């Protein structure tokens, strides 16, 4: 491909020069690992359920291609268009999430999916990125919009109301894991926005209280916590098999296609794909995956230190918090560091809704963290004030009579 000229002012050239190439490369690496690990994990799962050997592979290829298109398209949007996308997307995602309670597919006692001709969609996956942007926008309005009576725009109050609506829908499905991620994202954005510490402590206490209620109300939550706290009680087949896979893999792994965990776990291609990576490719690949996720999160936060726009800081912080937290929950539960939770490993696990929603979130992160030149000495068009100042200086230096 012909290299871009420094004088090329096309929209593509400006996008390429201003995008974060390190984060974009890391996203490409995760997608590549998703293809490789799907080749390793999915054929055995497909055979076990009586499906075509390559069914999951072909579908994931399509999902990741769509995810790549979504990411690249979204990364070219302006902050103004990101807001518009978040508003429209939030309305659609909220409506679709509500529809799951009425016409959704029930799987393992939860209604989270809507059946479509070629795939099932989990609308709540798309609530995470859209809610983070909406919250960032509302919180930024609190400091920039003044009402007629002199009061600030109640951005925190409006954001909290939207959060309660989302929490009620997720609790009704129920999807406590997704609710936990959305809650942590909201709390992180409030903390960055400067919520007084006493209110932040009260918010954290409320979160702990809500978790206690979930522990008492939902049997699957109580079962997972009790099995985590008491390893000698209850069914530990999945987590024991996962840990045994990491032990079998050792430092360099058993080799591609030589692992056995994919033959034993029903969700080896989804929630436990990190165990497949550990058994077949070893500790080194697992550490490499952790490093890639870490680079994306840290790199994004470092780029935010250069921004002065509250909307960009708050929205991007929420988006990257949700992304990093989801990766931690998947890898942590697979390694038995936290109670098990059915949550995908971003861009690596099988799943269309997860891949596209993560691509949407990272696309908005790349769009919001693009380098933007501030008006200054080398602006292509000087401001009216600058032109007037230059004219006055030239006029004052011209000798009289000339």
Secondary structure in CASP SS format (residue, H / E / C, confidence):
PFRMAT SS
TARGET T0000
AUTHOR 0000-0000-0000
METHOD secondary structure of the structure
MODEL  1
X C 1.00
X C 1.00
X C 1.00
X C 1.00
X C 1.00
X C 1.00
X C 1.00
X C 1.00
X C 1.00
X C 1.00
X H 1.00
X H 1.00
X H 1.00
X H 1.00
X H 1.00
X H 1.00
X H 1.00
X H 1.00
X C 1.00
X C 1.00
X H 1.00
X H 1.00
X H 1.00
X H 1.00
X H 1.00
X H 1.00
X H 1.00
X H 1.00
X H 1.00
X H 1.00
X H 1.00
X H 1.00
X H 1.00
X H 1.00
X H 1.00
X H 1.00
X H 1.00
X H 1.00
X H 1.00
X H 1.00
X H 1.00
X H 1.00
X H 1.00
X H 1.00
X H 1.00
X H 1.00
X H 1.00
X H 1.00
X C 1.00
X C 1.00
X C 1.00
X C 1.00
X C 1.00
X C 1.00
X H 1.00
X H 1.00
X H 1.00
X H 1.00
X H 1.00
X H 1.00
X H 1.00
X H 1.00
X H 1.00
X H 1.00
X H 1.00
X H 1.00
X H 1.00
X H 1.00
X H 1.00
X H 1.00
X H 1.00
X H 1.00
X H 1.00
X H 1.00
X C 1.00
X C 1.00
X C 1.00
X C 1.00
X H 1.00
X H 1.00
X H 1.00
X H 1.00
X H 1.00
X H 1.00
X H 1.00
X H 1.00
X H 1.00
X H 1.00
X H 1.00
X H 1.00
X H 1.00
X H 1.00
X H 1.00
X H 1.00
X H 1.00
X H 1.00
X H 1.00
X H 1.00
X H 1.00
X H 1.00
X H 1.00
X H 1.00
X H 1.00
X C 1.00
X E 1.00
X E 1.00
X E 1.00
X C 1.00
X C 1.00
X E 1.00
X E 1.00
X E 1.00
X E 1.00
X E 1.00
X E 1.00
X C 1.00
X C 1.00
X C 1.00
X C 1.00
X E 1.00
X E 1.00
X C 1.00
X C 1.00
X H 1.00
X H 1.00
X H 1.00
X H 1.00
X H 1.00
X H 1.00
X H 1.00
X H 1.00
X H 1.00
X H 1.00
X H 1.00
X H 1.00
X H 1.00
X H 1.00
X H 1.00
X H 1.00
X H 1.00
X H 1.00
X H 1.00
X H 1.00
X H 1.00
X C 1.00
X E 1.00
X C 1.00
X C 1.00
X C 1.00
X C 1.00
X C 1.00
X E 1.00
X C 1.00
X C 1.00
X H 1.00
X H 1.00
X H 1.00
X H 1.00
X H 1.00
X H 1.00
X H 1.00
X H 1.00
X H 1.00
X H 1.00
X H 1.00
X H 1.00
X H 1.00
X H 1.00
X H 1.00
X H 1.00
X H 1.00
X H 1.00
X H 1.00
X C 1.00
X C 1.00
X H 1.00
X H 1.00
X H 1.00
X H 1.00
X H 1.00
X H 1.00
X H 1.00
X H 1.00
X H 1.00
X H 1.00
X H 1.00
X H 1.00
X H 1.00
X H 1.00
X H 1.00
X H 1.00
X H 1.00
X C 1.00
X C 1.00
X C 1.00
X C 1.00
X H 1.00
X H 1.00
X H 1.00
X H 1.00
X H 1.00
X H 1.00
X H 1.00
X H 1.00
X H 1.00
X H 1.00
X H 1.00
X H 1.00
X H 1.00
X H 1.00
X H 1.00
X H 1.00
X H 1.00
X H 1.00
X H 1.00
X H 1.00
X H 1.00
X C 1.00
X H 1.00
X H 1.00
X H 1.00
X H 1.00
X H 1.00
X H 1.00
X H 1.00
X H 1.00
X H 1.00
X H 1.00
X H 1.00
X C 1.00
X C 1.00
X C 1.00
X C 1.00
X C 1.00
X C 1.00
X C 1.00
X H 1.00
X H 1.00
X H 1.00
X H 1.00
X H 1.00
X H 1.00
X H 1.00
X H 1.00
X H 1.00
X H 1.00
X H 1.00
X H 1.00
X H 1.00
X C 1.00
X C 1.00
X C 1.00
X C 1.00
X C 1.00
X C 1.00
X C 1.00
X C 1.00
X C 1.00
X C 1.00
X C 1.00
X H 1.00
X H 1.00
X H 1.00
X H 1.00
X C 1.00
X C 1.00
X C 1.00
X C 1.00
X C 1.00
X C 1.00
X C 1.00
X C 1.00
X H 1.00
X H 1.00
X H 1.00
X H 1.00
X H 1.00
X H 1.00
X H 1.00
X H 1.00
X H 1.00
X H 1.00
X H 1.00
X H 1.00
X H 1.00
X H 1.00
X H 1.00
X H 1.00
X H 1.00
X H 1.00
X H 1.00
X H 1.00
X H 1.00
X H 1.00
X H 1.00
X H 1.00
X H 1.00
X H 1.00
X H 1.00
X H 1.00
X H 1.00
X H 1.00
X H 1.00
X H 1.00
X C 1.00
X C 1.00
X C 1.00
X C 1.00
X C 1.00
X H 1.00
X H 1.00
X H 1.00
X H 1.00
X H 1.00
X H 1.00
X H 1.00
X H 1.00
X H 1.00
X H 1.00
X H 1.00
X H 1.00
X H 1.00
X H 1.00
X H 1.00
X H 1.00
X H 1.00
X H 1.00
X H 1.00
X H 1.00
X H 1.00
X H 1.00
X H 1.00
X H 1.00
X H 1.00
X C 1.00
X C 1.00
X C 1.00
X C 1.00
X C 1.00
X C 1.00
X C 1.00
X C 1.00
X C 1.00
X C 1.00
X C 1.00
X C 1.00
X C 1.00
X C 1.00
X C 1.00
X C 1.00
X C 1.00
X H 1.00
X H 1.00
X H 1.00
X H 1.00
X H 1.00
X H 1.00
X H 1.00
X H 1.00
X H 1.00
X H 1.00
X H 1.00
X H 1.00
X H 1.00
X H 1.00
X H 1.00
X H 1.00
X H 1.00
X C 1.00
X C 1.00
X C 1.00
X C 1.00
X C 1.00
X C 1.00
X C 1.00
X C 1.00
X C 1.00
X C 1.00
X C 1.00
X C 1.00
X C 1.00
X C 1.00
X C 1.00
X H 1.00
X H 1.00
X H 1.00
X H 1.00
X H 1.00
X H 1.00
X H 1.00
X H 1.00
X H 1.00
X H 1.00
X H 1.00
X H 1.00
X H 1.00
X H 1.00
X C 1.00
X C 1.00
X C 1.00
X C 1.00
X C 1.00
END
